[in-house]
Amino acid sequence: MNLSPIPLAVRSTCPYCGVGCGVTATPLPDGAIAIAGDASHPANRGRLCVKGAALGETIGLEGRLLHPALREDGVLRQASWDEALERVAGGLRAIIDEHGPDAVALYVSGQLLTEDYYVANKLMKGYIGSANIDTNSRLCMSSAVAGHKRAFGADLVPGCYEDFDLADMVVLVGSNTAWCHPILFQRIARLKEARPEVRIVVIDPRRTATCELADLHLPVKPGTDVWLFNGLLSYLARTGVRDAAFIEAHTSGLQQALDAAQVDCADPLAVARHCRVDPDDLMAFYGGFAATTKVITAFSQGVNQSSAGTDKVNSIINCHLLTGRIGQPGMGPFSITGQPNAMGGREVGGLANMLAAHMDLDNPQHRDTVQTFWSSPRIAAKGGLKAVDLFKAIEEGTVKAVWVIATNPMVSMPDANQVQRALEKCELVVVSDIIASTDTNAFADVLLPALGWGEKDGTVTNSERLISRQRAFLPAPGEARADWRILADVARRLGFDGFDFASAHEVFDEHARLTVFRNEGAQRRVLNLSGLCGLQAAQYDKLESVRWPVRRGADGALEGSARLFADRRFAHADGKARFIATAPRAPANPVDPEYPLVLNTGRVRDQWHTMSRTGRAPRLADHTAEAFIDMHPQDALLYGVREGELARVSSQWGAMVARVQHGGGIARGSVFVPIHWNGQTASDARVGTVVNPVVDPVSGEPEFKHTPVQVERFGVAWHAFVLSRSELALDQVAHWTRVQGRGFARYEMAGRGQLRDRAAWARALLGVTDDADWLDYEDASDGVYRAVHVVGERIEQCIFLSPRTDLPARAWLASLFASESLTQLDRAGLLAGQALGMRLDTGPTVCSCFAVGRNTICDAIVSHDLKTVPEVTACLKAGGNCGSCVPEIKVLLIQTRAREAA
């Protein structure tokens, strides 16, 4: 009889996108952690996408930064916390004393918990006295913030996820929701299944997986969103679809907004021509919006990441204000947040132009309120440097110290080569991170080990204003510390009082109390956490998710707020919302003969940001293993590049190399490249080096969706891939990508020089000695070489090389590494370059949740006469969890059945 205790599940929150899914983490006897969706969490009700489900694969300590380190004479050495903290505090103090507080800066992240963000903001703005603290949320959500503030008076998202369930029309603008916010997308898919009459409209230059659910796809010309929504505003006004009573009593500025819209957008045919959409489709959208009261318009990075991003946001909000479709169930504009705590950071003033608790730096009363509450010696008197300007100032030498926390700007920033120049010149670069080796860490003078997901304790706020607890279920590894604690340690060494926090709970309580302080009368703010003030530690530990504002009812129970503006009162001083005149303007950098294509960037389905976490999970690499350049086949023909081969994308700011593909969703004149690959996962696939640094003049958000580029062939003499249980040094290879496998690493590579002795080259690359068990095959006339290194009876390494890209499938080879011994048939298959006997090639992964490959799905469609996605799911489980692969399964059904019918 087994009397061992049953392990307890810890309820926490997923650290990826802004959906903010609840998870449970259960320690297992073998030391692993079982991850599942939290069925009681309101954001996901137990569902997880494949990234969330794979979190247990990302918590190992391989490559972790576990001890403080100092760089001396170009070499990092391990240091004590006391030594490292003194180096940070002493360096900051010396620079501040000589050059003033604006000579130092913090660059932080939406990966931080609210408590971390709060302490960082308090230190910089209230004690150092500079607003030079900005965040990578500047790169994804700051245009939404600016649009909210202009329209509503504060950074306020009116609705909640329940509104998607209640809507009769859902408009998704600049959002590949199926891949970037899968659980929210599945919510919309369930709505469509339950009520087929609900209209789904997708507005996006690309045809993405999200479009598979759409009744209407408007593939607008990149950068023309303001024309589209100004045209809608003009159409609604002209056809009398307006809420006159609401407009009169609760808004201002309508006439100016209409005047701006009428200049170029009064004629739908002209709008259709400018946006390059079918006029009938445009009118179907306009007419559907006009006829439907319950409309949700959800927007994300395709709107925000633009030099006109703030105007795009306001052009959307204008249409909802005109019709009064806001603050009521099933309707309203909805910003889908990029990062897990982008909103929590905004609540505590994480952006350079904000104060804590939704107060404004340019408001003297707000500055006095915050300084009085903090009892701080000073308060920042003006806005700080926004992300792009911050790194320019570092290169120019006006900012002499930067502390980077939980982010990797060498990969994520635009014009990333400029970021490198800035870090190289900076007098003091401090980095707090969980990973030892990143592109940014290579320039750090001080490295500080931080806690990672699973070790952190605190709160996050998702896209619908839902505050959730992130709870620790793992011990702190090595000497890692919480970010709030590291910041407080430095603050005390700088001689500042007010940082004697003993726990995240104490930080949260101070944050909550600040939201209530002087929050009445002329200073009334919607962000109010009065119901969460004074929580005891045990209450904080058990805190259930709740949307702000949060108060206590007469019975003492917490009362959250599903929606804002139900009372029609907004956060401007007069209580009215503002229409904003949005004169349309083109992207800052037009294409020209030298750079004739428009580069768009974004995420892929199974990876996150710069892959420092998701890159560790083998199943997340199976769907998209390499960076790619998605382009139209006719453009590829025009510019001399071929599908499956390497090409260089270059702009006037930089270049990168990736493999060409024809995904079928890109229009002529555009290319798409994902953002994730970095210097540790590929030789030269950082797309940030290519992206232009132009920003929105209001929000400071960069224009990631429109950079003029050229594409040209990247000529190589050979292609190869290696699967190896040991790490390889690839300094002499022209191009490579590293892909994490199960018990091995896979390297895709290509080279320019001819290999005269392929066997000798392969042995040297793999570090194989002359007496090793080495089986190989060579066709010298064709340039093909294959070899396998066996240790005992187990495969250790294998290499396949060809002058062409026609290399063997990787999936069946990867399966050999799970075997303790190779059969004679396996050995023969390795030399033949194909699976033999009963071992089948499942093909590239389609469903990462259940590891189902393309070949398996296609074979099942034929052999079982499958006609629908539910039939495929019933047969193979594929598509039965997060649903991210459902659009791809639909395509495979169409293609396979058409091929069989031919």
N, C-alpha and C positions, 0 to 999 in steps of 0.2 A: 504494500500500500504506500503510495507516494504522499508524504505529508509536507512536501516543500511548499512554501507560501506561493500563492498566485501573484504574479507581478502586477503592479498597479499601473494603469495607463495614466499618463500625464497629459492634460489638455493644454494645447498651445495653439499657435497660429502659424500658417505657412509663411515663409519669408520671401516669396517671389512677388507676384503681381498684386495690383491694388484691389483685386476681388476680396482678399483678406480671409481666405478659407480657414476654418477651424480644423485642427488635426489632433489626433491622439498618438502618443508615442509610448510604446510598451517595451521595456527592457526584457530581452529573452535570455534564457540560461546560457546560451553560447556567446553572449556578449553583444549580439546584434540588437538592433532596435526595430520593432515592427511599427510601421507607420500606417495609419488609417484616417479616413475622414471623420470628423466629429459630427455625429448625427444630430447633436443638440445645437450646433452653431448655426445662427440664422443666415450666414452668408452662403453656406454650401450644403447644409443639411446632410452631411456625411459624404458628399461627393468630392473627389480630388482629381485633378488632371495628372498626367503622367509625371510631370516635374515634381509635384507635391508628393505623389506616391513613391517616388524614387529618393526622397530625402534621406532615408536610412542608408543609402549607398554613398552619401556625401559627407558623413560625419567622422570618418576615419582621420587619423592624425598624420597621414603621409603628407609631407610638404607643409605642415603647419608651422607657423611662427610661434615658438613656445617660450622664448626668452628674449629680453631686451637685447639690442645690439647697437653698437656704435661703429661708425666708419672712420677709420684712421689710416691716412696715407693710401686711400683708395680701397682698403680692405675692411670688411666687417668683422668685428669680434664680439663675442658674447659679453654682456655687461650685467651688473646688478640693477635692480629697479632704482635704488638710490642714485647710482651713477647716471643712469639714463635720464631720470627726472631732473636731476641737477643740470644736466646738459641742456635739456629743453627749457627749463625755467631760467637758467642763467643766460642762455642764448637769446631768449625772448626779451628778458629784462635789459640786456645790454643794447639790443637794437632799439627798444622802446625809449630807453634813456637818451640815446644819441639821435634818433631820427623821428621819435614820436610814435603814438599808437597806430597810426595808419600805415606804418612800415611793416606790420605783421598781419597775418591773415590765417583763417581757418577755411578749409574746403572739405565739406562733410557730405552726408549721403542719406538718401531715403531708405537705406538699409539699417540705419540707426533706429533704436527705440526712442520713443518720445522722451523718456527720462534722460537719455544721452544727449539728445538734441537740446533739451532744456538747459542742461548745465553748460554746454558749449556756447549757447546764445547768451546766457547770463555772464559767463566769463568775458566774452568778447565785447558785448555792447554795454554792460553795466560796470565792468571793473577795468579791463584794458581800455575801454572807452572808444572803440572803433567798431563800425558796422561791417568791417571786412570779414564777414563770415557768409559764405554762400555754399550752395549744395548742388549735387548732381541732379536734384529735382528741377533745377533751373533749366536743364536740358530737355525735360519732358513735360512739365506741368505749369511752368510759370506763365505761359500765355493764358491758360485757363484761369489762373489766379488773378491776373490783371483784368481779364474780361469780367470775372465775377465782381471784382472790386468796382470797376467802372459802372456796371449795370446795377448791382445790388447794394453797394456801399461797403461790402466786406467779402472776403473769400468764402462764399457760401454755396454749397451744392444743395439745390432745393429738394431733391427727391431721394428715393431709396430703391433698393432692388425690387421690392414688391410692386413698384410702379410698372416694371417690365411685364409682370404677370397680368396687370390690369389694363394695359394699353391695347388699343385697337390698331395702332400703327407704330412700328419701331423703325426709326431712321438711324442707320449706323454710318457715321461720317469719319473718313480717315481712320478706320479701325478694322484690322483683321482680327475681329473678336474671336473667331474660331480657334486661332492659334495663340493669340496674345492674352486672352482672358477666357479660357475654355469653359470654365464652370458657369460664368455668366452667359456665354453663348449657348450652352446646353439648356439653360433656363429659358432662353428665347426659343430654342428649338422645341422644348416641351410645350411652350405657349402655342407655337405654330401647329404642333400636332393636335393639341386639344381644341384649338379654335382655328381651323384652316383659313377662315375668312380674314384673320389678322394679316395686315400687309407689312412685309419686311422690305425695306429699301436700303440698298448699300450704295454709298457714294465714295468711290475710290478709283484712282487712275488704273490700278491693277485689278485683274480678276483673281481674287484670292479664294481660299477655302470658304470664307464667310459668304461669298456670293452663291454658293450652292444652296443656301437656305432662302435666298432672296426672291421675291416676286419681281423686283426691278433692280437692275444694276445700272447706275449712271457712271461710266468711266470718264470722269471729267479730266480735262487737261490739267496737269499739275499746276497748282498755284491759283486756280480760278474759283475757289470756294466762295469768296466774297461776291463775285459776280452772280453765282448761283443763288445764294441766299438773299442778296439784295433784290434779285429778280423775283424771288418768292415773296419778299416783303411788299414789293410794288404790286405784284399780282393779287395778293390778299387784300391790300388796301383798295385796289381798283375794283375788285369784285365784291367789296363790302363785307369781307370776312374779318371782322374786327370786333373787339369787345369795348364798345364806346364808353360804357360806364366805368369799366376798370381803367381804361386809358385816362379818362378825365380825373378820376379820384386818386389814382395810385401810381401814375407815371408822369414823366416830363421828357421833352426832347423829341417827340415823335416827328414833328414837321421837319426838323433838321435831318433826321435819319431818312425820311422819305425823299427829301430834296436830293440827298447824296445818292440814294438808290435810283432816282429817276434819271440821273445824268446819263448813265450807260446801260441801265438794266431794266428799263420800262418795257422794252420790246422782247417778249420771250424768244422770238426767232433770233434776235441779235445775241441774246444770252446763250442760246443753244450753239450758235456758231462760235462764240468766244470760248465756251466751255468744251466744244467739240463733242457734243452729245446729240443724239437723235432728237429732233424737236418734239416728236410724238411722245417719246419717253420723258422728256422734260415736262411736258404738259400733264402727263399721267402723274408725275410726282407732285406738281403744283396743285392739280385738281384733287388728288388724294389727300394731301395735307390740308387743303381748304375744307374738304368735306368731313374730316375726321377730328373730333374734339379731343379724344384721348390719344395724343401723340407724344412719344418719347423721342427726343433727338439726342442720341448718345454720340459723343465725339472723343477722339483720342489723339495720338501723336501726329496723324496725318493732317490734323487741323493745327495743333499747337506748334509743331516744329517748322516754323515758317517765319520769314521776315515780316509777314503780315498776320502772324498767328493770333494776336489779340483782337484784331479787327475781324478775323474769321469767327472767333468765339462770339463776339458781340453781334455779328450779323446773324448768327443762329439764335441767340437770345432775343434779338429784336423781333423775330417772327413769333416767338412764344409770348412776348409781352403784348404784341399787337392783338393777339387772339385771346389773351388772358389765360393761356394754357400753362399755368404755373401754380405750384402750391397745392394742387388738388390731386387726388389719386389717379395714377395712370397717365400722367402728362408732365412735360417740362423738359428743359435742357439738362443733360446729364454728362458730366465730365468723368470719363473712365480713367482712373488714375494709373500711372505706370508702375510705381514701386509700392512695396507693402506699407510703407509709412510716410509716403510723400505728404499726406494730409496731416499726420501727426507732427511732422516737422514744421509745417506751415502754422499749426496751432501755437507753437512755442517760438515763432519768429525766426525759423531757420534760414530764411532768405535774407539777402543783404539789404533789402529795402523794407523790412518789416520789423516790428517789435513783437515781443511775446504777447500771448493772449489776444491776438487779432488787433493789436494796437499799432499805430502808424508812427514811423520815425519823424515824419514831417509835421506832426501834431504836437505842439508844446505841452498841452495838457496830458497827452498820452505818455510823453517822455517823463514828465513829472510823476505820473502815476506809477510807472514801472520803477523809476529810480527810488521813489519813496517806499514802495513795497520791498524792494531789494535792500534798502539802506545802503546803496552802492555809492562809492566815492565819485562816480561820474556816470554819464549816460551818453551814448553816441548821439551826435547832434545832426548827422546827415547820413544819407544812404551810403552803403559801402559799395565795393566793386563787385559787379556781377561776374559770373564764372569766366566768360571769354575775356572781359576787360581785366579781370584779376590776373590771369596768366600773362597777358600783355604787360601789365604793370610789373610783374616779377621779372620778365625779360628786360624791361627798361630799367630796372633797378630801384624803382620807387617802393616796391614791396620787397623786403629783404629776407623775410622768413615766412614759410608756409607750413602749416600742419594739416596734412591730408588724412582724413579719417574715413575708413570703410568704403573707399572708392578707388578707382584706377583711371585717373584722367589721361594717362598716356594712351589709353585705348578708347575711352568713351568720349573724349572731347573732340570737337572739330579742329581742323588744322593741327593735328596731333604733333607734327614735327615742331611747330612753334611751342607747344607745351614742353617738349623735350629740351628745346633751347632755353626755355625759362627755368626749368629745374636744374639744368647744368650750370646756370649762372647764379642761382639763388644761394645766398650765404648760409641759410639754415633750412633744410628740408627734413621735416619730421613726418613719419608715416605710422599710423596705427592700423594694423591689419591682422587678419587671421592666417594669411598665406605668406610664406617666407619669400618666394620669388614671384614678383609681378613686374610688369613693364615699368610701373611707377617706383616700386621698391628699389630698383636698380640705381636710383638717384638719391636715395634717402641717406641723410647723415645720421639719423636716429630711427631705429625701428622698434615699435612698441607692440607687444603681443596682446591682442584683444580677444575677448570671448566671441565664439561663433554661435550660430543658431543651434539650439539644443543646450547651450550653456548659459544663455542670456535670460534675464528676468526683467520684465517691464511690460509696456503697453505699446500697441500700434493702433492707427486709425485707418480704416479702408476707404474706398471711394464713396460710400454712402454715410460717412460720418460715424461709423460703428467703431467704438473703442473696444479692443479685445486684449486679453492678456497673452503675452508670450512667456511661457514658463520654462524654467530649466529642468531638464531630466538627465543631464550629464554633468559630471564634475568638471571644474575648470582644469584644462590640461596644462601641464608645465607650470609656467608662471603667468599665464594669461589672466587679464583683469577686465572688468566691465569698462566700457568706454566712459561712462559717467564718472567712474571712480578715478580713471587715469586723468581726466580733465580736472576733477576736484583736487587730486594730488598736486598737479602743476599749479593750480590756482593758489593753494595754500603756500607752496614754495615761492610764489610770487609775492607773498605777504598779504593776501586778501582774506578777509573774513567772509562768512556767508556760504562756505563750501564744506561744512562739517556734516555731510550726509553720511549716514551709516548704511543705507539701503536704498534700492530703487523705490521702495514704498515711500520713503521720506521725500525723495525728489518729486514723485508724482503728487504727493499731498501739497507741496509748495506750488507746483504748477496749477493744480485745481484751485487753490486759494487765490492765486493771482487772477484767474478768470473771473472771480467774484469781486475782487477788490475794486471799489469805486465803479462798479458796473451798474449804474443807474443814471437817470436823467439824461443830460446831454451826452454823457459818456456810455450810455447803454450799448452793450455789445451782445450779439446773438450767441457767441461762444460763451457758454456759462456752464461750469461743472459744479455748481453749488451742491448738488446731490452727492458728489463724490468727495467733498471736503471732509477731513477729519476721519477718514477710514482708518481703522486699526489694521495692524499688519495682517492679521488673520482674515479680515474682510477683504483687504487688497488681494491676498492670495486667492480667495474664492470668488473674486469679482467676475460676474457674468457680463457678456458683451452687451453694450448699450450705446445707442446713438445720442450724440449731443444735439442740442442742450439737454443737460441732465439735472433734474430737480428731485426733491423728495415729496411724495404725496402726504396727505393728512395722516395716513397710517404708517408713515415712515418708509414706505417702499420706494425704490428707485423708479423714476418716470423718465424714460427717454423720449425722443422726438423723431417720429418717422419722417415727417416732412417739415420744411420751413415755408413761411409766407402764406400759410393757410389764412392768417388774419389780414393778408394783403399789406402788411407793414414790412418795409424794407429797412436796410441798415443805414441809408443816407440820413442826414440830419432832419430832413423834412419827411422822412418815412416813405418816400416815393422811389420807385425804380427809375432808371435812366435808359431811354433809348440812346444809342451811340451812333452818330453818323459815321459810316464806314465807306469811305471812298475807295473803290477797288484799285489795287496796284499790282503790277506783275512782280515776280520774284526779282531779287536784287541783281542777280547775275544771269543775263540771258545767254542762250547758246550762241555760238558763232562758228565760222568755218573750222577753226582749230579745235574747238571743243563742242561738237555738234549734238551730243547726247545729254539727256538729263539723268543724273544719278539720284536714285531714291534709296534710302537705307531703312532697315528695320529688323525685327526679330524673325527667327524661325520657330517652328512648333515646339521643339523639345529642349531648347537651350535658353539661358538667361544671361543677360548683360555680357560681362567679359569672361564667362565660363569658369571662374575660379571655383565655383561650387558645382554647377551642373556638369562641367567637363570631367568631373571625377566619377560620374555614374555611367557605367558601360551601356545600359539600355537607352540612355538619352543620346548616345552617339550613333545609335544604329539607324536612325531615320535620316539625318543629314550629317554626314561625317566630315565634310569639307566645306570651306567657304565656296561661294559660287557667284557667277555673274549671270543673272537671268536677263536674257535679251530676246528680241523678236528674231526669228530665223532670217528674215530679209535684211535686217540690220547686220546680223552676223555675216551674211554673204557679202554685203556692201563693204564691211570693214575687214574682211579677210580672216575671220576667226571661225572655228568649227566647234560644234557641240562636243563636249567631252574633253576638249583640249584646253590648255592654259592660255590665258590672255592677261594683258596688263590694262588696268583702268587708271587713267591719270587725269589730273586737273592741274591748274596752275599752282596748287598748294602741295600736291604730293601724288604718290602712286601706290598701287597694291596689285597683287597677282592672285588670280583664282581661276577656277575651272568654269567654262562656258556651259550653260544649260538653256534649254528652251522649255520653260515651265508652262507656256501656253497662256499666261495671264498678263503679259506685258505688251503694251502698245508700241508701235514703231516710234523711234525717237527717244525711248527711255530705257534705262537699265536698273536692275535692283540688285543690291549687294547686302548680305546680312552683317550685323554689327559685332558678332560675338568673338571672332578669332583674334588672338593676341600673340605676343612674342613667345609665349611658352607653348602654344598650340599650333603655330604655323610660322614659316620663315618670313613672310611678307604679306599677310592678309589683313592688316589693320586698316579698315576702311576709313577710320577717323583721320588718317593722314591725307585723304583725298577730299574730305568734306570742307566746304568753304566756311569761313568764320563769321559771315554776316549774321546779325541778330535782329530780332524784332525791336524797334526803337522804344516800345513801351515795356515789354516784359524782359528783354534781354535774352530770349530763347533763340538758339541757333537754327539756321535753315538746313536741317538735315535731309529734307525731302527734295531739294532742288539745287544740285551742283552741276554745272556744265563740265562734261568729261569727254575724253576720247577713249576708244577701246582699240587695242592693237594686239597682234599675235605675240605671244611669249614663246619664242622658238627654243625647243629643246631637242636633244639627240636621242634621249631614251626616257622611258617611264618605268617605274618600279613600285612595288610595295613590299613591306616587311612586316611580319608578325613576330614579336619577340618578347620573351619573359623578362629580359633585362633592357635597361634604357640604352639608347644609342646616341652617339655624338654625330651630329649632321652638319657640322660647320662647313664642310666642303661640298655640300649638295646645293644645287642652284635653287630648288624649291622643295619644301616639304610641309607636311601637315601631320601632327600627332593626334591619334584617336585612342581614347581609353577603351580597352576591351576587358573581358572577364579573365583576369589572371595574366594579361599580356598587354602590350601596347602595339598599336598598328601605325605604321608610318607610310604615308603616301608621298612619293618623291619623284623628282624629275631632274635630269642633268643635261648640261650642254656639251661637255667634252665626250669624245668617243672613248669607250672602254675597250682597251686592247686585250686585256686579260680579265674577263668577267668573273671567273672563279676566284682569282686572287683578290680582285676588288671586293667581291661579296664577302669573302672570308675576313678581310681587313675591316670592313664596315661592321660586321657582326662580332668581331673579336674571337673568331673561331681558330683554334690551334690545329696544327697539322695532324695530330693524332685523334681528333674528334670524329665521332660518327657522323659523317657528312655525305649525303646522297645528292647528286646533282645530275642535271640534264642540260645539254646545250645544243642549239641549232645555230652554228656559226654563220651560216649563209643567211639566215633570217634574223639574226641578232637576238634570238630568244634564249633566256637562261632561267633555270629553276633550280632551287636547292633547298634542302631541309637539314637542319642540325638536330640530332636526336641525342638526348642524354638518358641513359638507361633504356627504357622502352617508351619514354615520353617525349613528345615534340618540344623542343626548346626554342627554335627559331625557324622561320622559312622566308625565302625571298623569291620573288618572281619579277623578271625584267624583260622588257620588250622595247623596240624602237617605236611601237605604236601604243595606243591606249587600250588595246584589246587584251587586257590582263584577266586572269581567272576571277570568278566571283569570290567575294571575301567571306560570305556568310558560312559556307560549309567549312572553309579553312579555319575560321574562328571556333567552330564547334569542336575541332580536333584538340584544342587546348584544354577542353574540359575532360578529356580522356586520360586515364593513367597510363595507357599504352596504345601504340599504333599497331593496327593490323597490317598484314602484308598488302591487303587491298587499299588501305589508307596510304601506305607508302607508294604504291603504284599510282594512286590518284594524284598524290602530290607531284610526282614527276610528270604525269600526263597533263596536269593543270585542270583537272575536272573531277567531280565526285564520281566514284564508281560504286557499283553494288547497291546496297540498301541505304547508304548515306546520301541523302538528297540535299540539293541546294534550295533552301527556302526563299532565297532572293532578298533584296533590300527590305528592311523592316518597314511595315506600314503601321501596324498597331504596336506601339511601344509598351502599352500596358500589359499585353499578353504575349509579346514577342512573336507576332505573326507576320511572316514575310509575304512579299508580293506574289511569288510563285505559288505559295501555299493557297493564297486566296484565289488566284486565277484557276488553279487546278480544281479547287472545290467548286467554283462557279460552274465549271464544265461538267465535272463528274456527278455533282448533285443537282444540276440544273437550277442553280440559285438565281433568283430574279430581283431580290430586294435586299437592302442592308440588314433588316431584321433577320432574314434567312441566313445571311452570312454570319451574323452574330450568334444565332442559334447553333450554327454548325461549328464555328471556330472561336467564338467569344470575341473576335475582333470587332471593335466599335462598341463594346458593351460596358465600358467604364467611363472614361472622361468624354468620349465622343469626338476627340480632335481628329481622329482618322476617318470619320464618317464621310466627309467630302471626297477623300481619296478613294475610299471603297466604292462610292457611287460612280466615280470615273472608271475604276477597274471593271465594274459591272457592265457599263456601257461598252467599253472597249473590247472586253472579252467576249461578250455575247455578239457584238457586231462581227468580230473576227471569226467566231464559230459559224455565224450565219452566212458568211461570204463564200 
